[in-house]
Amino acid sequence: MVPSGMGLDGNMIPRRVKRIFDQRDEARGDADGVLAQLNWRDQTVAVRLANLSSAGAMVILDEIPHIGERVALQLPDGRAAPGDIRWVRDGRIGIHFAAPLE
């Protein structure tokens, strides 16, 4: 049996190939490398945002968390966005927020 959230539906699969089709429902805004903070493994590290939507973010990060790992992204406007890592690829990670940003 496949653990919940670990199926082949694309939710928890490492990205090895660039996305050809964008199947996301929400628009992603280019964040142009804006600095944010990522809390994970009892540490806080500075990261750069590649893009941001109400449901998630692409973050540029030297260290690579594990897919499925819980994190919290502290946005420049002070909002905290807890979520989990959905994919990793070439120094970038995809975070899916636990609740949509408002």
Helices and strands as residue ranges (DSSP letters): E 29-40, E 43-52, E 56-60, E 70-74, E 80-89, E 92-97
